Amino acid sequence: MPFRLVIKMTRGTISAVAVLIALGMAGEAGAFLDTGTLLTNSASATYAAGAPGSYQQSSISYSATAKILVANPAVFLWKDIDGPTCVTASSGGTIAFSICFSNGGANSAFNITVKDKLPNATWWIAASNYTSWYIDLTGVGQTLSTYYGATSNGTWYPIGTATLPCPQATCPFLQWVVPALGVGRSGCVTFTVSVW
């Protein structure tokens, strides 16, 4: 069976050496709430008329509530070697990888950032099919922008530019951003590396 890394995210942002997934959210929050949590938002207003303190003063109060049911995404991620269970590659050989992701949660996930550090002694092949991905429910292939960098939190350069700011061998990190992943949707990115 191919090597498989599975990460389930139901709270916050999960960070690992090989991958970072970030979910874009509206506004700011200190922590994630569990799916199924019921939130109640209340508002009230008071209208006063007449001279303050007199018997002619009157007031009317209004109030309203809104209930919100929390529904979080749950993003799963795994990485496979394309081919047999055990791959042997010598210097100059190539290895193809696929990083796949799916949303098994109760809401859509937005701006999912996938970062991958290539294995030591390898470098990515720019001419490979590094921008492909596939959404299983639509059956239509779509293209993601691909970036590379020297570190996982440094400057990211788009692949496909005429000039490479750093040699491929010294920029071992690849990154893709998935703009939106609906409930039940999944996709994969595929790329090839060469062994030194």
C-alpha positions in Angstrom: 0.0 0.0 0.0 1.4 3.5 -0.9 2.6 5.7 1.9 -0.4 7.8 3.0 -0.6 10.7 5.4 -4.1 11.5 6.6 -4.8 14.7 8.4 -8.3 15.6 9.6 -9.0 19.2 10.5 -12.0 20.2 12.5 -10.5 22.9 14.6 -7.9 25.6 13.9 -5.1 25.3 11.5 -2.9 22.2 11.3 0.7 22.7 10.5 3.3 20.0 9.6 6.7 19.9 8.0 5.3 18.7 4.7 1.9 20.4 4.7 0.0 23.4 5.9 -3.7 23.8 5.5 -5.4 27.1 6.2 -9.1 27.8 6.0 -10.2 31.3 5.2 -12.9 32.6 7.5 -14.9 35.8 7.6 -14.0 37.9 10.6 -11.8 36.8 13.5 -12.4 34.2 16.1 -10.4 33.0 19.1 -11.2 29.3 18.6 -13.3 27.0 16.4 -16.6 25.8 17.7 -17.8 22.2 17.2 -20.1 21.5 14.3 -23.6 21.4 15.6 -23.1 24.1 18.2 -26.1 26.5 18.3 -25.2 30.2 18.7 -27.8 32.8 19.7 -27.3 36.5 18.8 -29.6 39.0 20.6 -30.2 42.7 20.0 -32.4 45.2 21.7 -33.4 48.9 21.3 -35.4 51.3 23.4 -37.2 54.4 22.2 -38.0 57.1 24.8 -40.4 60.1 24.3 -41.3 63.0 26.6 -39.4 65.0 29.1 -37.1 63.0 31.3 -38.5 62.4 34.8 -42.0 63.7 33.9 -45.2 61.7 34.0 -45.4 62.3 30.3 -42.3 60.3 29.5 -42.9 56.9 27.8 -40.6 54.3 26.4 -40.9 51.3 24.1 -38.4 48.5 23.9 -37.9 46.0 21.1 -35.7 42.9 20.9 -34.8 40.3 18.4 -32.7 37.1 18.3 -31.1 35.1 15.6 -29.9 31.5 15.9 -26.9 30.2 14.0 -26.0 26.5 13.6 -22.2 26.0 13.4 -21.1 23.9 10.4 -17.3 23.4 10.0 -15.4 21.9 7.1 -13.3 18.8 7.7 -10.4 18.6 5.3 -8.5 15.3 4.8 -5.1 15.2 3.1 -2.9 12.3 1.8 0.2 11.9 -0.3 0.9 8.9 -2.5 3.6 7.7 -4.8 2.3 7.2 -8.3 3.1 3.6 -9.1 4.1 0.5 -7.2 4.1 0.4 -3.4 7.9 0.6 -3.1 9.7 2.9 -5.6 13.5 2.5 -6.2 15.2 5.4 -8.0 18.8 5.9 -8.7 20.6 9.2 -9.6 18.9 10.8 -12.6 15.7 8.8 -12.0 12.3 10.3 -11.5 9.5 9.8 -8.9 5.9 11.0 -9.4 3.9 12.1 -6.3 0.2 12.9 -5.9 -1.2 15.0 -3.0 -4.9 14.6 -2.6 -7.4 16.4 -0.5 -11.1 16.1 0.3 -13.8 17.8 2.4 -15.8 15.5 4.5 -17.2 18.2 6.8 -20.5 20.1 7.0 -19.5 23.3 5.2 -17.3 24.5 2.3 -13.6 25.2 3.0 -11.9 28.2 1.4 -8.3 29.2 0.6 -6.8 25.9 1.5 -3.0 26.2 1.3 -1.1 23.0 0.6 2.6 23.1 1.1 5.0 20.2 0.4 8.7 19.8 1.1 10.4 17.6 -1.4 12.4 14.6 -0.2 16.1 15.2 0.3 18.4 14.8 -2.7 15.5 15.5 -5.1 14.4 18.6 -7.1 11.1 19.3 -8.9 10.9 19.0 -12.7 9.3 22.2 -13.9 8.1 20.6 -17.1 6.0 18.0 -15.3 2.3 18.1 -14.8 2.6 20.1 -11.6 -0.4 22.4 -12.1 -3.1 19.7 -12.6 -5.9 18.9 -10.2 -9.2 17.1 -10.5 -12.5 17.7 -8.8 -14.3 14.3 -8.6 -18.0 15.5 -8.6 -17.8 17.6 -11.7 -15.5 15.3 -13.7 -13.7 18.4 -15.1 -10.0 19.0 -14.6 -9.1 22.5 -13.4 -5.8 24.3 -13.0 -4.2 25.6 -9.7 -1.4 28.1 -9.5 1.8 26.5 -8.3 4.5 28.3 -6.3 8.0 27.3 -5.0 10.2 28.6 -2.3 13.4 28.0 -0.3 11.5 27.8 3.1 7.9 27.0 4.1 7.2 30.5 5.4 9.4 32.6 3.1 8.9 34.2 -0.3 6.9 32.2 -2.8 7.6 32.4 -6.5 5.1 31.3 -9.2 6.2 28.5 -11.4 6.2 29.3 -15.0 8.0 32.6 -14.8 10.9 33.2 -17.3 13.5 33.6 -14.6 13.9 31.3 -11.6 14.9 33.5 -8.5 16.6 30.5 -7.0 17.8 27.1 -8.5 15.3 24.3 -8.2 17.6 22.3 -6.1 17.7 25.0 -3.4 14.0 25.7 -3.4 12.5 22.3 -2.2 9.1 23.6 -1.1 6.0 23.6 -3.4 2.7 25.3 -2.7 -0.8 25.3 -4.1 -3.9 27.3 -3.0 -7.3 25.8 -3.4 -9.8 28.7 -3.6 -12.8 26.6 -2.5 -13.6 23.0 -1.7 -17.2 22.2 -1.3 -18.7 19.5 0.9 -17.9 16.1 -0.5 -15.5 17.5 -3.1 -11.9 16.3 -3.6 -9.0 16.9 -5.8 -5.3 16.0 -6.4 -2.1 17.8 -7.5 0.5 15.7 -9.2 4.2 16.5 -9.7 7.5 14.8 -10.6 10.9 15.0 -8.9 14.3 14.0 -10.1 16.9 12.3 -8.0 20.3 13.9 -7.8 
